[in-house]
Amino acid sequence: MARNKIALIGSGMIGGTLAHLIGLKELGDVVLFDIAEGTPQGKALDIAQSSPVEGFDAKLKGVNEYAGIEGADVCIVTAGVPRKPGMSRDDLLGINLRVMEQVGAGIKKYAPNAFVICITNPLDAMVWALQKFSGLAPEKVVGMAGVLDSARFRLFLAEEFGVSVEDVSAMTLGGHGDDMVPLIRYSTVAGIPLPDLVKMGWTTQEKLDAIVERTRKGGGEIVGLLKTGSAYYAPAASAVAMAESYLKDKKRVLPCAAHLSGQYGLNDTYVGVPVVIGAGGVEKIVEIAFNKDEQAMFEKSVQAVSGLTDACLKIVPALA
Ligand code: A3D
């Protein structure tokens, strides 16, 4: 059986990290694409040269033409510009929307059967536009944000409780912005919901509130530290988990920006919700029940996403 082909559209910090992780996990052969000449070729060669040392078999290739992604099983999109200090994710909208137009056309022509994972910010609006520009079925185009935001939430909770990250399960839904919705009620340590852990005296509501706030600003914290770009190790690991669930038909339940057509009372909207990812792409959208406060937070977050998609429509009215 031939190896899977994974195309990375954008070979910057996340693209390079994706290629390395995909090699180490032997998920398939990798094509790195970028408009910058030499960057994808250099990264492909460098990572390929690590393969004899690490002991993995994968072909890695760098290209500057979309023809190189032909027949890809998975495309992971990071093309665009990342945030610099002082920039919001939304400041990126105008530039990255035009990039999504090119990427969508490239995928439509050369990889129309791929499962597409978008990482480019502002995430929920960019994945929404990418699905339209590419013309692929909505269940084959998803955005990566919830896995990363939930991983940040899980790490901070594991540190607070002094337990393994493996025993902390957490869910962050909504749009990928400062209004995202880390759900305390649906997050657990070894199956024990966080509100019960407060009752047991293992932590306090104030501490949990501070963790929620840190999670919401998790991306900005890293931008502030790095000063020259945004996070890339954890975003790449998160997208690889999604790609792996698709390629191995694992049917993992992961929070992803998925296309909603009626679910959660929303239509033609991409926003973070729990989904099942298997060989069919997004095979199921899980509709969880919110209490009043959670519903209000989710609605506020959706409003922020709608503002971004409206801004996209002003730039490219044909997206309607
Ligand atoms: P960076 O290292 O700048 O890589 C982006 C790459 O895209 C560069 O190599 C560019 O040359 C390339 N590029 C620019 N325009 C095009 C084009 N038209 N076609 C093809 N390639 C192009 O950024 P990065 O890898 O750090 O981040 C990539 C994106 O991910 C940014 O938009 C970030 O804001 C976003 N990001 C999202 C998350 C989420 O959780 C959703 C987290 C971190 C970063």
Boltz pocket constraint, residues with backbone or C-beta under 6 A from the ligand:
constraints:
  - pocket:
      binder: B
      contacts: [[A, 9], [A, 10], [A, 11], [A, 12], [A, 13], [A, 14], [A, 15], [A, 33], [A, 34], [A, 35], [A, 36], [A, 39], [A, 77], [A, 78], [A, 79], [A, 80], [A, 81], [A, 82], [A, 83], [A, 92], [A, 96], [A, 98], [A, 99], [A, 102], [A, 118], [A, 119], [A, 120], [A, 121], [A, 123], [A, 144], [A, 145], [A, 148], [A, 176], [A, 229], [A, 230], [A, 231], [A, 232], [A, 235]]
      max_distance: 6.0
